[in-house]
Amino acid sequence: MAANSLPLFSCLDPQQLAADCEALLTASRQGVAAVVACEAKPSWQNLMAPLEEIDDQIGRFWAPLSHCHSVLSGEAWRNAYSACLPLLTAYNSEMGQNRPLFERVKGFADSAEFASLSGPRKQAVRHMLRDFTLSGVALEDDEAKRFSAIAQRLSELSTAFSNNVLDATDGWEKLIEATEDLAGVPATVLDNLREAATAKGHSGYRLSLDIPSYLPIMQYADNRQLREELYQAYVTRASALGPHGGKWDNGPLMLEILQLRQEQAKLLGFENYAAYSLASKMAESNAQVIEFLEELAVASKPMAEREYAELKVFAASLGVAELQAWDVPYFSEKLKEASFAISQEDLRPYFPVEKVISGLFKITGQLFDIDIAPVEGVDLWHEDGQCYRISRGGEVLAHFYLDLYARNNKRGGAWMANARGRRVLDDGAVQQPVAFLVCNFSPPTSDRPSLLTHNEVTTLFHEFGHGLHHMLTQIDCLSVSGISGVAWDAVELPSQFLENWCWEKSVIPDISAHYQSGEALPSDMLDKLLAAKNFQSGMQMLRQIEFSLFDFSLHMQPEIQAEKEIDAVLNRIRKQVAVTQPPEFNRFQNSFSHIFAGGYAAGYYSYKWAEVLSADAFSLFEERGVMNPEVGEKFRREILERGGSEEAAVLFKNFRGRAPANAALLRHAGITGDKGA
């Protein structure tokens, strides 16, 4: 396949991929063996360049397979993914413990040539040596074998955890015939629920646990019993409780995952998995992370307590004396409407997805001097898919794919994935980066386009920020270009940063137009939206801190012997920071895919850590103009183009002129930081 050709999804045969993977890894092993056997003094050309080529070939094989597994799922793709993942995991473990290769890379790092390398190439070598250490290259015999076996088992458990969450989500539905049973639910949502039923051959309305179905019911359905039923089904997914209790139970998997991670960390000499996790992050110690989160909690809790007290009083005024977990989204939305005369559903008609996308492209085009255009006739995995190119001055820089709508057999949530990284090839040509951007918005119906809530607009901007970080890179070394090699607790900086434009009065007309009249969001609705920006921001802040502290504290435990100990850590954290306690049957942790099936183990704090960076970075735009092209060019040059080629703290300081501070984040959230009760 040519370096800059796009994936041919229609040519991917899931039945053939396991054999293709084996053949590719056999060739890769031979390539690595040739690099190790080279008798010449190690150099970039005879060592690092061929290793980069090998890694790139593997990445370009794995990316479309992994993507299809996430957005199509189904038995064939699940089987292909499950067959290939252990092969890749075994290969990575083998390479990570390849002592002769490590010695050759170490020898290169000590050579005179290394001193003359560019900054990105030096960083690539440093990262490789670090990753060798974290992969157990120094382990001997039985310990090395055990470390590899743990890595293999963890990849299996991660896949099983994710599959259980998907199956538990897809495995629940509720059919409702009478419209009056859905009183309060907006017409646009009812349209989607009706079409979901029709697609399954039913009449009436089909409710599911997919977010575009679940969340509006929780926010708007007057039927309290229905909200309770959905809430219980949602928060007990993949657990021993709830309507499918025990069928897809992640409890035993969580326990084994945590035990294996702690064993893995201790094999490498770390006190716990949290410390092991920080070895490749921006934060310097466990204590620093805990202190960071607890300081934000102390600053936010007084405001959150006032917000929850206000919510309870409001619910009582409407006849609900005991506020339950399934009441909180409903009465929060009612209180927001009463306070600001605005709701997410009121806003939907003004944010048709095509208008939002065109506005997003216009804003980022002006800020970062890029042009974005659709690419027609591209091979796609599904009719929902779209492909675009990014260029500057007529030169193509990158491509990306969008897959925006929720559907069966598609993993929930939103994410950006690396489809291909930037690097310079042997012939001097530049391999352009490619990204996958995936969301789960309500699809268009037969009589209207997909309409987004403002929350969903920010989600799209968020993922596009990740995409720009990957696609605008000017680093030519694969392992530190784009999002590769970026410290995990800094990788959310560009994504959270771009969300700020969703709240800017001067640019909202670019992303809003009523899907029928074409009218921009009226000024009175815009004022209400902006006034409501920090509604319950204290509670929202504490919720993210709760997740972060749970994750990090869990991975600081010296050992976990029973599932109830996981629950105990979560309950302790909730008592410390939360202003409301969920019902005992809540099993949020059983579907916490970020930390059990994603890359956020002992790293969920990264969202808040990077939010400090993003708010502080945006404050420079606030000072000099949110569409200031000079500041945009500086952010592009110092952050987006540099990838992982320099330490995140250095890049931030290069852009902002100083180290980051919490003040901008607390100000943006409307939190003063006072520590009073």
C-alpha positions as CSV (number, residue, x, y, z in Angstrom):
1,M,0.0,0.0,0.0
2,A,1.3,3.4,-0.9
3,A,2.5,5.6,2.0
4,N,-0.3,8.2,1.6
5,S,-3.1,5.9,0.4
6,L,-6.1,5.7,2.6
7,P,-7.3,2.4,4.1
8,L,-9.5,0.1,1.9
9,F,-12.1,-1.0,4.4
10,S,-14.0,-3.0,1.8
11,C,-11.0,-5.2,1.3
12,L,-10.6,-6.0,4.9
13,D,-11.7,-9.6,5.5
14,P,-12.2,-10.3,9.2
15,Q,-11.7,-14.0,8.6
16,Q,-8.3,-13.4,7.1
17,L,-6.9,-10.9,9.5
18,A,-5.5,-13.3,12.1
19,A,-3.4,-15.0,9.4
20,D,-2.3,-11.6,8.0
21,C,-1.3,-10.6,11.5
22,E,0.8,-13.7,12.0
23,A,2.6,-13.1,8.7
24,L,3.2,-9.5,9.5
25,L,4.6,-10.2,12.9
26,T,6.8,-13.0,11.5
27,A,8.3,-10.5,9.0
28,S,8.6,-7.9,11.8
29,R,10.6,-10.3,14.0
30,Q,12.9,-11.0,11.1
31,G,13.3,-7.3,10.5
32,V,14.2,-6.7,14.2
33,A,16.6,-9.6,14.1
34,A,18.4,-8.1,11.1
35,V,18.7,-4.8,13.0
36,V,20.2,-6.5,16.0
37,A,22.6,-8.6,13.9
38,C,23.9,-5.6,12.0
39,E,27.7,-5.4,12.7
40,A,28.1,-1.8,11.9
41,K,28.2,0.8,14.7
42,P,24.6,1.7,15.6
43,S,23.2,4.7,13.8
44,W,19.9,6.3,13.1
45,Q,19.8,4.8,9.6
46,N,20.7,1.2,10.5
47,L,18.8,1.1,13.9
48,M,16.1,3.6,14.5
49,A,14.8,4.1,10.9
50,P,14.2,0.4,10.2
51,L,12.5,0.0,13.7
52,E,10.3,2.9,12.8
53,E,9.3,1.3,9.5
54,I,8.4,-2.0,11.3
55,D,6.3,-0.2,13.9
56,D,4.6,1.8,11.2
57,Q,3.6,-1.3,9.2
58,I,2.1,-2.8,12.3
59,G,0.3,0.3,13.2
60,R,-1.2,0.6,9.7
61,F,-2.4,-3.0,9.9
62,W,-3.9,-2.6,13.4
63,A,-5.6,0.8,13.1
64,P,-8.4,-0.1,10.7
65,L,-9.0,-3.4,12.3
66,S,-9.3,-1.8,15.8
67,H,-11.5,0.9,14.3
68,C,-13.9,-1.5,12.7
69,H,-14.1,-3.5,15.9
70,S,-15.2,-0.4,17.8
71,V,-17.7,1.0,15.3
72,L,-19.1,-2.2,13.7
73,S,-18.4,-4.8,16.4
74,G,-20.5,-8.0,15.6
75,E,-19.2,-11.5,15.9
76,A,-16.8,-11.4,12.9
77,W,-15.0,-8.2,13.9
78,R,-14.9,-9.3,17.6
79,N,-13.4,-12.6,16.6
80,A,-10.8,-10.9,14.4
81,Y,-9.9,-8.4,17.1
82,S,-9.7,-11.1,19.8
83,A,-7.5,-13.3,17.6
84,C,-5.0,-10.5,16.7
85,L,-4.7,-8.8,20.0
86,P,-2.9,-11.6,21.8
87,L,-0.5,-11.9,18.9
88,L,0.3,-8.2,19.0
89,T,0.6,-8.3,22.8
90,A,3.0,-11.2,22.7
91,Y,5.1,-9.4,20.1
92,N,5.2,-6.2,22.1
93,S,6.2,-8.0,25.2
94,E,8.9,-9.9,23.3
95,M,10.3,-6.7,21.8
96,G,10.1,-4.9,25.2
97,Q,12.3,-7.6,26.7
98,N,14.6,-7.9,23.8
99,R,17.9,-7.4,25.6
100,P,20.2,-7.4,22.6
101,L,18.0,-4.7,20.9
102,F,18.0,-2.7,24.2
103,E,21.8,-2.9,24.4
104,R,22.1,-1.7,20.8
105,V,19.7,1.3,21.4
106,K,21.5,2.1,24.6
107,G,24.8,2.0,22.8
108,F,23.5,4.4,20.2
109,A,22.3,6.7,23.0
110,D,25.9,6.8,24.3
111,S,27.4,7.4,20.9
112,A,28.8,10.6,19.3
113,E,26.1,10.5,16.6
114,F,23.3,10.7,19.2
115,A,24.6,14.1,20.4
116,S,24.2,15.5,16.9
117,L,20.6,14.3,16.4
118,S,17.6,16.6,16.2
119,G,15.6,17.2,19.4
120,P,12.7,14.9,18.2
121,R,15.1,12.1,17.3
122,K,16.8,12.3,20.7
123,Q,13.4,12.2,22.4
124,A,12.4,9.1,20.4
125,V,15.5,7.3,21.6
126,R,15.0,8.4,25.2
127,H,11.4,7.2,25.1
128,M,12.4,3.9,23.6
129,L,14.9,3.3,26.4
130,R,12.3,4.3,29.0
131,D,9.8,2.0,27.5
132,F,12.3,-0.9,27.5
133,T,12.6,-0.4,31.2
134,L,8.9,-0.2,31.8
135,S,8.5,-3.4,29.7
136,G,10.8,-5.4,31.9
137,V,13.9,-5.6,29.8
138,A,16.0,-5.9,33.0
139,L,14.0,-8.9,34.3
140,E,15.6,-12.3,34.2
141,D,14.2,-15.7,33.3
142,D,11.0,-16.5,35.3
143,E,10.3,-12.9,36.1
144,A,10.6,-11.9,32.5
145,K,8.2,-14.7,31.5
146,R,5.8,-13.8,34.2
147,F,5.8,-10.1,33.1
148,S,5.0,-11.1,29.6
149,A,2.3,-13.5,30.8
150,I,0.7,-10.7,32.8
151,A,0.7,-8.4,29.8
152,Q,-0.9,-11.1,27.7
153,R,-3.6,-11.7,30.3
154,L,-4.3,-8.0,30.8
155,S,-5.0,-7.5,27.1
156,E,-7.5,-10.4,27.2
157,L,-9.2,-9.0,30.3
158,S,-9.4,-5.5,28.8
159,T,-11.1,-6.8,25.7
160,A,-13.5,-8.9,27.8
161,F,-14.3,-6.0,30.0
162,S,-15.1,-3.8,27.0
163,N,-17.2,-6.5,25.4
164,N,-19.2,-7.0,28.6
165,V,-20.0,-3.3,28.7
166,L,-21.1,-3.2,25.1
167,D,-23.2,-6.4,25.4
168,A,-24.8,-5.2,28.6
169,T,-25.6,-1.9,27.0
170,D,-27.0,-3.4,23.8
171,G,-28.7,-6.2,25.8
172,W,-31.3,-4.0,27.4
173,E,-34.3,-2.4,25.8
174,K,-37.8,-1.2,26.8
175,L,-40.7,-0.9,24.3
176,I,-43.4,1.7,25.1
177,E,-46.6,2.0,23.1
178,A,-48.3,5.0,24.8
179,T,-46.9,8.4,24.2
180,E,-48.4,9.6,27.5
181,D,-45.9,7.3,29.3
182,L,-43.2,9.5,27.9
183,A,-44.7,12.8,28.9
184,G,-42.1,15.5,29.1
185,V,-39.7,14.0,26.6
186,P,-39.1,16.4,23.7
187,A,-40.5,15.7,20.3
188,T,-37.1,15.4,18.7
189,V,-36.2,12.6,21.1
190,L,-39.5,10.9,20.6
191,D,-38.8,10.9,16.9
192,N,-35.5,9.1,17.5
193,L,-37.1,6.6,19.9
194,R,-39.9,5.9,17.3
195,E,-37.4,5.3,14.5
196,A,-35.3,3.1,16.8
197,A,-38.4,0.9,17.4
198,T,-39.3,0.8,13.7
199,A,-35.7,-0.2,12.8
200,K,-36.2,-3.2,15.1
201,G,-39.6,-4.1,13.6
202,H,-41.6,-2.7,16.6
203,S,-44.3,-0.1,16.9
204,G,-44.2,2.7,19.5
205,Y,-40.9,3.7,21.1
206,R,-37.7,1.8,21.8
207,L,-35.7,2.9,24.8
208,S,-32.1,1.8,25.2
209,L,-29.1,2.4,27.4
210,D,-27.2,4.3,24.6
211,I,-26.6,7.8,25.7
212,P,-28.8,9.5,23.0
213,S,-31.7,7.5,24.3
214,Y,-30.9,7.2,28.0
215,L,-29.9,10.7,28.9
216,P,-32.9,12.5,27.5
217,I,-35.2,10.1,29.4
218,M,-33.3,10.9,32.7
219,Q,-33.5,14.6,32.0
220,Y,-37.0,15.1,30.7
221,A,-39.3,12.1,31.4
222,D,-42.0,13.1,34.0
223,N,-42.5,9.4,34.7
224,R,-40.4,8.9,37.9
225,Q,-40.8,5.1,37.9
226,L,-39.5,5.0,34.3
227,R,-36.5,7.1,35.2
228,E,-35.8,4.8,38.2
229,E,-36.0,1.7,35.9
230,L,-33.6,3.1,33.4
231,Y,-31.2,4.4,36.1
232,Q,-31.0,1.0,37.7
233,A,-30.4,-0.8,34.4
234,Y,-27.7,1.7,33.5
235,V,-25.7,1.8,36.7
236,T,-25.8,-2.0,37.1
237,R,-24.5,-2.7,33.6
238,A,-21.9,-5.5,33.5
239,S,-22.4,-6.3,37.2
240,A,-23.9,-9.0,39.4
241,L,-26.9,-6.8,40.0
242,G,-29.7,-5.3,37.9
243,P,-32.0,-6.7,35.2
244,H,-29.2,-8.8,33.7
245,G,-27.3,-9.4,36.9
246,G,-24.4,-11.8,36.5
247,K,-24.8,-12.2,32.7
248,W,-22.0,-9.9,31.8
249,D,-20.4,-9.4,35.2
250,N,-17.1,-7.4,35.1
251,G,-16.6,-7.9,38.9
252,P,-14.1,-10.8,38.7
253,L,-12.4,-9.2,35.7
254,M,-11.8,-5.9,37.6
255,L,-10.3,-7.8,40.5
256,E,-7.9,-9.8,38.3
257,I,-6.9,-6.7,36.4
258,L,-6.0,-4.8,39.5
259,Q,-4.1,-7.7,41.0
260,L,-2.1,-8.3,37.8
261,R,-1.3,-4.6,37.5
262,Q,0.1,-4.4,41.0
263,E,2.1,-7.6,40.4
264,Q,3.4,-6.1,37.2
265,A,4.5,-2.8,38.9
266,K,6.2,-4.7,41.7
267,L,8.2,-6.8,39.3
268,L,9.7,-3.6,38.0
269,G,10.4,-2.3,41.5
270,F,7.6,0.2,41.8
271,E,5.6,0.5,45.1
272,N,2.3,0.3,43.3
273,Y,0.8,0.6,39.8
274,A,0.1,4.3,40.3
275,A,3.8,5.0,40.6
276,Y,4.5,2.8,37.6
277,S,1.9,4.8,35.6
278,L,3.5,8.1,36.4
279,A,6.9,7.0,35.1
280,S,5.8,8.2,31.6
281,K,3.6,11.1,32.7
282,M,3.9,14.8,33.4
283,A,3.0,14.5,37.1
284,E,6.1,13.6,39.2
285,S,4.7,11.6,42.2
286,N,1.6,9.9,43.7
287,A,1.5,12.6,46.4
288,Q,1.5,15.4,43.8
289,V,-1.5,13.9,42.0
290,I,-3.5,13.3,45.2
291,E,-2.6,16.8,46.5
292,F,-3.7,18.4,43.1
293,L,-7.1,16.6,43.1
294,E,-7.7,17.3,46.8
295,E,-6.9,21.0,46.4
296,L,-9.5,21.2,43.6
297,A,-12.0,19.3,45.7
298,V,-11.6,21.7,48.6
299,A,-12.0,24.7,46.3
300,S,-15.1,23.2,44.7
301,K,-17.0,21.6,47.5
302,P,-18.6,24.6,49.1
303,M,-20.1,25.6,45.8
304,A,-21.2,22.1,45.1
305,E,-22.9,21.8,48.5
306,R,-24.8,25.0,47.8
307,E,-25.9,23.7,44.4
308,Y,-27.1,20.5,45.8
309,A,-29.0,22.2,48.7
310,E,-30.7,24.4,46.1
311,L,-31.6,21.4,44.0
312,K,-33.2,19.6,47.0
313,V,-35.2,22.7,47.9
314,F,-36.4,23.0,44.3
315,A,-37.4,19.4,44.1
316,A,-39.3,19.7,47.4
317,S,-41.2,22.6,46.0
318,L,-42.4,20.3,43.2
319,G,-43.5,17.6,45.6
320,V,-40.4,15.4,45.9
321,A,-39.2,15.5,49.4
322,E,-36.5,12.8,49.1
323,L,-34.3,13.4,46.1
324,Q,-33.0,10.2,44.6
325,A,-30.2,9.6,42.1
326,W,-32.7,9.1,39.2
327,D,-34.2,12.5,40.1
328,V,-31.0,14.5,40.0
329,P,-30.8,14.9,36.1
330,Y,-34.5,15.6,35.9
331,F,-34.8,18.3,38.5
332,S,-31.4,19.7,37.5
333,E,-32.8,20.3,34.0
334,K,-36.1,21.7,35.5
335,L,-34.1,24.0,37.8
336,K,-31.9,25.1,34.9
337,E,-35.0,25.9,32.8
338,A,-36.5,27.8,35.7
339,S,-33.4,29.8,36.5
340,F,-32.3,30.5,32.9
341,A,-35.3,29.7,30.8
342,I,-33.1,27.4,28.6
343,S,-32.6,23.7,28.1
344,Q,-30.4,21.5,26.0
345,E,-33.5,20.4,24.0
346,D,-34.5,24.0,23.3
347,L,-31.0,24.5,21.7
348,R,-31.1,21.3,19.6
349,P,-32.9,22.8,16.5
350,Y,-30.2,25.5,16.3
351,F,-27.3,23.0,16.1
352,P,-27.8,20.8,13.0
353,V,-24.7,18.7,12.7
354,E,-23.7,20.0,9.2
355,K,-23.8,23.7,10.4
356,V,-21.8,22.8,13.5
357,I,-19.2,21.0,11.4
358,S,-18.9,23.9,8.9
359,G,-18.5,26.4,11.8
360,L,-15.9,24.2,13.4
361,F,-13.9,24.0,10.2
362,K,-14.2,27.8,9.8
363,I,-13.1,28.6,13.3
364,T,-10.1,26.2,13.3
365,G,-9.3,27.3,9.7
366,Q,-8.9,30.9,10.8
367,L,-7.1,30.1,14.0
368,F,-4.6,27.7,12.6
369,D,-4.4,28.7,8.9
370,I,-5.8,25.5,7.5
371,D,-8.4,24.5,4.9
372,I,-10.7,21.5,5.4
373,A,-12.7,19.9,2.5
374,P,-14.6,16.6,2.1
375,V,-13.0,13.8,0.0
376,E,-15.5,12.0,-2.2
377,G,-15.3,8.5,-3.5
378,V,-13.4,7.2,-0.4
379,D,-13.8,3.6,0.7
380,L,-15.7,3.6,4.0
381,W,-16.7,1.0,6.7
382,H,-20.3,2.3,7.0
383,E,-22.6,4.7,5.2
384,D,-22.3,7.0,8.3
385,G,-18.6,7.5,7.6
386,Q,-17.2,10.7,6.0
387,C,-13.6,11.6,5.0
388,Y,-12.0,15.0,4.9
389,R,-8.6,16.4,4.0
390,I,-6.7,19.3,5.7
391,S,-4.4,21.5,3.6
392,R,-2.6,24.8,3.8
393,G,-1.7,26.8,0.8
394,G,-2.8,24.0,-1.5
395,E,-0.5,21.4,0.3
396,V,-2.3,18.5,1.8
397,L,-1.3,18.0,5.4
398,A,-3.6,15.2,6.7
399,H,-6.8,13.3,6.4
400,F,-9.5,12.4,8.9
401,Y,-12.6,10.3,9.1
402,L,-15.9,11.2,11.0
403,D,-18.3,8.6,12.3
404,L,-20.9,10.6,14.3
405,Y,-24.0,8.6,15.0
406,A,-25.0,6.0,17.6
407,R,-26.1,2.6,16.3
408,N,-26.2,-1.0,17.4
409,N,-22.8,-2.8,17.6
410,K,-21.0,0.5,18.0
411,R,-19.0,1.2,21.2
412,G,-20.5,4.1,23.2
413,G,-18.8,7.4,23.9
414,A,-16.6,9.6,21.8
415,W,-13.0,9.3,20.9
416,M,-10.2,10.1,18.5
417,A,-7.8,7.3,17.3
418,N,-4.5,7.4,15.4
419,A,-5.1,5.8,12.0
420,R,-1.6,6.7,10.7
421,G,1.3,8.9,12.0
422,R,3.5,11.4,10.3
423,R,7.1,10.5,9.4
424,V,9.6,11.0,6.6
425,L,10.2,8.0,4.4
426,D,13.5,6.8,3.0
427,D,12.9,8.5,-0.3
428,G,12.3,11.8,1.5
429,A,8.5,11.8,1.0
430,V,6.3,12.8,4.0
431,Q,3.8,10.2,5.2
432,Q,0.8,12.3,6.2
433,P,-1.1,11.6,9.4
434,V,-4.7,10.2,9.4
435,A,-7.2,10.3,12.3
436,F,-10.5,8.6,13.2
437,L,-13.0,10.8,15.0
438,V,-16.0,9.0,16.5
439,C,-19.1,10.2,18.4
440,N,-22.5,8.8,19.3
441,F,-25.0,11.5,18.4
442,S,-28.6,11.0,17.6
443,P,-28.8,10.1,13.9
444,P,-30.9,12.0,11.4
445,T,-34.5,10.9,11.0
446,S,-36.5,10.6,7.8
447,D,-37.7,14.2,8.0
448,R,-34.9,16.1,9.8
449,P,-31.1,16.2,10.1
450,S,-29.1,15.2,13.2
451,L,-29.6,17.9,15.8
452,L,-27.1,18.3,18.6
453,T,-27.4,19.6,22.1
454,H,-24.8,22.2,23.0
455,N,-23.1,19.5,25.2
456,E,-22.7,17.4,22.1
457,V,-21.3,20.4,20.2
458,T,-18.6,20.7,22.9
459,T,-17.9,16.9,22.5
460,L,-17.4,17.3,18.8
461,F,-15.0,20.3,19.3
462,H,-13.2,18.2,22.0
463,E,-12.5,15.3,19.7
464,F,-11.5,17.6,16.9
465,G,-8.9,19.2,19.2
466,H,-7.4,15.7,19.7
467,G,-7.5,15.3,15.9
468,L,-5.7,18.6,15.2
469,H,-3.0,17.7,17.7
470,H,-2.4,14.5,15.7
471,M,-2.8,16.0,12.2
472,L,-1.1,19.3,12.4
473,T,2.2,17.9,13.7
474,Q,5.3,18.9,11.9
475,I,7.5,16.3,13.6
476,D,8.9,13.8,11.2
477,C,9.8,11.1,13.7
478,L,6.9,8.6,14.1
479,S,7.1,7.8,17.8
480,V,6.9,11.5,18.9
481,S,4.8,13.0,16.1
482,G,1.1,14.0,16.6
483,I,-0.3,12.4,19.7
484,S,2.4,9.8,19.9
485,G,4.8,10.2,22.8
486,V,2.7,12.9,24.4
487,A,2.6,12.5,28.2
488,W,-0.9,11.1,29.0
489,D,-1.7,13.8,31.5
490,A,-1.1,16.5,28.8
491,V,-2.8,14.8,25.9
492,E,-6.2,16.3,26.8
493,L,-4.8,19.9,26.5
494,P,-5.7,20.6,22.8
495,S,-9.1,18.8,23.1
496,Q,-10.3,20.7,26.2
497,F,-8.7,23.9,24.9
498,L,-10.8,23.8,21.7
499,E,-14.1,23.4,23.7
500,N,-13.7,27.1,24.8
501,W,-14.9,28.3,21.4
502,C,-18.3,26.7,21.9
503,W,-18.9,29.3,24.6
504,E,-17.7,32.4,22.8
505,K,-20.5,34.9,21.9
506,S,-18.6,36.1,18.8
507,V,-18.3,32.7,17.2
508,I,-21.5,30.9,18.2
509,P,-23.3,32.3,15.1
510,D,-20.8,30.4,13.0
511,I,-21.9,27.1,14.5
512,S,-25.7,27.7,14.9
513,A,-28.5,28.0,12.4
514,H,-32.1,26.7,12.9
515,Y,-32.4,23.6,10.8
516,Q,-35.7,24.9,9.3
517,S,-35.4,28.7,9.1
518,G,-31.6,29.1,9.0
519,E,-31.9,31.6,11.8
520,A,-28.8,31.9,14.0
521,L,-29.2,31.3,17.7
522,P,-31.3,34.3,18.9
523,S,-29.4,36.7,21.1
524,D,-31.8,36.1,24.1
525,M,-31.2,32.3,23.9
526,L,-27.5,32.9,23.5
527,D,-27.4,35.1,26.6
528,K,-29.3,32.4,28.5
529,L,-26.9,29.7,27.3
530,L,-23.9,31.7,28.4
531,A,-25.5,32.6,31.7
532,A,-26.2,28.9,32.4
533,K,-22.6,27.9,31.5
534,N,-21.6,27.3,35.1
535,F,-24.9,25.8,36.3
536,Q,-23.9,23.1,38.8
537,S,-20.3,23.4,37.8
538,G,-19.2,22.7,41.4
539,M,-21.1,19.4,41.4
540,Q,-19.7,18.6,37.9
541,M,-16.1,19.4,39.1
542,L,-16.5,17.1,42.2
543,R,-17.9,14.3,40.0
544,Q,-14.8,14.3,37.9
545,I,-12.5,14.5,41.0
546,E,-14.4,11.6,42.5
547,F,-13.7,9.5,39.4
548,S,-10.0,10.6,39.4
549,L,-9.4,10.0,43.1
550,F,-11.1,6.6,42.9
551,D,-9.0,5.5,40.0
552,F,-5.7,6.8,41.4
553,S,-6.4,5.6,45.0
554,L,-7.4,2.2,43.7
555,H,-4.1,1.8,41.9
556,M,-2.2,2.9,45.0
557,Q,-3.6,-0.1,47.0
558,P,-0.8,-2.5,47.8
559,E,-3.2,-5.4,47.1
560,I,-6.8,-6.0,46.4
561,Q,-8.1,-9.4,47.5
562,A,-11.9,-9.1,46.9
563,E,-14.3,-7.1,44.8
564,K,-15.8,-5.6,47.9
565,E,-12.5,-3.9,48.5
566,I,-12.9,-2.0,45.2
567,D,-16.3,-0.9,46.4
568,A,-14.8,0.2,49.7
569,V,-12.3,2.5,48.0
570,L,-15.0,4.1,45.9
571,N,-17.3,4.5,49.0
572,R,-14.4,6.1,50.9
573,I,-13.7,8.6,48.1
574,R,-17.4,9.4,47.8
575,K,-17.6,10.2,51.5
576,Q,-14.6,12.4,51.1
577,V,-15.6,14.5,48.1
578,A,-19.2,13.9,47.0
579,V,-22.1,16.0,48.1
580,T,-24.6,13.1,47.4
581,Q,-24.3,9.4,47.8
582,P,-25.7,7.0,45.1
583,P,-27.9,4.0,46.1
584,E,-26.1,0.9,47.3
585,F,-26.9,-1.0,44.1
586,N,-24.9,1.5,42.0
587,R,-22.1,-0.3,40.2
588,F,-20.6,2.5,38.2
589,Q,-17.2,0.9,38.5
590,N,-18.2,-2.2,36.5
591,S,-18.6,-0.1,33.4
592,F,-15.7,2.3,34.0
593,S,-14.1,1.4,30.7
594,H,-11.6,4.3,30.8
595,I,-9.6,2.7,33.5
596,F,-10.3,-1.0,33.0
597,A,-10.4,-1.2,29.2
598,G,-8.8,2.1,28.1
599,G,-5.6,3.9,28.6
600,Y,-6.6,5.8,31.7
601,A,-5.5,3.4,34.5
602,A,-4.1,5.6,37.3
603,G,-4.5,8.3,34.7
604,Y,-8.1,9.5,34.9
605,Y,-6.8,12.6,36.8
606,S,-5.3,13.6,33.4
607,Y,-8.6,15.2,32.4
608,K,-8.4,17.7,35.3
609,W,-4.7,18.1,35.0
610,A,-4.9,19.0,31.4
611,E,-8.0,21.1,32.0
612,V,-5.8,23.4,34.1
613,L,-3.4,23.6,31.2
614,S,-6.2,24.2,28.6
615,A,-7.9,26.9,30.7
616,D,-4.6,28.7,31.3
617,A,-3.6,28.4,27.6
618,F,-7.0,29.8,26.6
619,S,-6.6,32.8,28.9
620,L,-4.0,34.1,26.5
621,F,-6.6,34.2,23.8
622,E,-9.0,36.0,26.3
623,E,-6.3,38.6,26.8
624,R,-5.5,39.2,23.1
625,G,-8.7,38.1,21.3
626,V,-10.3,34.7,20.9
627,M,-9.8,34.7,17.1
628,N,-6.4,36.4,17.2
629,P,-4.4,34.7,14.4
630,E,-1.0,35.5,15.9
631,V,-2.0,33.7,19.2
632,G,-3.5,30.9,17.1
633,E,-0.3,30.5,15.1
634,K,1.7,30.4,18.4
635,F,-0.5,27.7,19.8
636,R,-0.2,25.7,16.6
637,R,3.6,26.2,16.5
638,E,4.4,25.5,20.2
639,I,1.7,22.9,21.0
640,L,0.0,21.3,18.0
641,E,2.9,21.0,15.7
642,R,5.4,19.7,18.3
643,G,3.6,16.5,19.4
644,G,5.6,14.5,21.9
645,S,9.0,15.8,20.7
646,E,9.6,17.8,23.9
647,E,8.4,17.6,27.5
648,A,4.9,18.9,27.9
649,A,5.9,21.3,30.7
650,V,8.5,22.9,28.4
651,L,6.0,23.2,25.5
652,F,3.4,24.8,27.7
653,K,5.9,27.3,29.1
654,N,7.1,28.1,25.5
655,F,3.5,29.0,24.6
656,R,2.3,30.7,27.8
657,G,5.6,32.2,29.0
658,R,5.3,30.7,32.4
659,A,4.3,27.5,34.3
660,P,0.5,26.6,34.5
661,A,-1.7,27.9,37.3
662,N,-5.1,26.7,38.6
663,A,-6.7,30.2,38.6
664,A,-8.1,30.2,35.1
665,L,-9.8,26.8,35.5
666,L,-11.5,27.9,38.7
667,R,-12.5,31.2,37.1
668,H,-13.9,29.5,34.0
669,A,-16.0,27.2,36.3
670,G,-17.3,30.1,38.4
671,I,-15.5,28.7,41.4
672,T,-13.7,31.3,43.6
673,G,-11.6,28.8,45.5
674,D,-12.8,30.0,48.9
675,K,-12.6,27.2,51.5
676,G,-15.5,28.3,53.6
677,A,-18.4,26.0,54.5
